[in-house]
Amino acid sequence: MKRVALGILGVLLLFVLLLGGLFASAFIGNSAVQPGVVDGFIHVVSDGYVTLDVLDVGNGQVALIDAGVDKDGKALLAELAAMGVDKKAVTAIFLTHGHGDHIAAIPLFPDAKVYALEADIALAAGEIKGRGLIPRWMPIKPTGVKVSQTVKDGDVIQVGNRAIRVFAIPGHTGGSAAYWIDGALFLGDSAGGSKDGTLHAAPKVFSDDPEQNRASLKTLAARLIAEKLDVKTLIFAHTGWLEGIAPLTTFAQGE
Ligand SMILES: [Zn+2]
């Protein structure tokens, strides 16, 4: 009996080590997050191991790109206070995707409109789990997050003085979105910045479909160029940001 128990313990330990190794490998080489103000209107807020963004949309109002991993929203609320606004100033929250580390503080803003692509609504609500190698082991738990505004690829949504262009870039999750706002491109987890200044695709172990993720990034690069959308800054959720469109087009050329 003792031997069997030890055997089971050994297998469990190996499993934990393997998952831990996979988890760590997804972050090796990432550039460090750079909290602060980018392009004059984007406040990048560090929230544990993820970032979220507060956008000044004029008239004392703000919009969020994602809502972090902290359900108490400590870092986010501190940033709002530093900007001289309160919770009521948050009128819109745009989700790059429905993973739990991007949505936690949403229930703090019951009056804000919550925007997401349809394919990630159930994921954000905690009704289903992600299909990636690691997310599929996470428990299913209702999050209290209700997406009130379903967006589609190509939509342009006006929030205050900012027009927000929606791109569907499925792969990391089925409903992963990129948002282009006045030269800043928000990619969530669909890509990241490396220490050497290059762009990398989403970590495979967290992604529903890594192949589709890479294909979506390639298509996105082509569409941005075809539509002559100027990209000044590439902003990611788990790494520092990168300047210009070049890191994305260089990645796309390698695909
Ligand atoms: Zn994710």
Residues whose N, C-alpha, C, O or C-beta is under 5 A from the ligand:
A	BS01	ZN	H99 D189
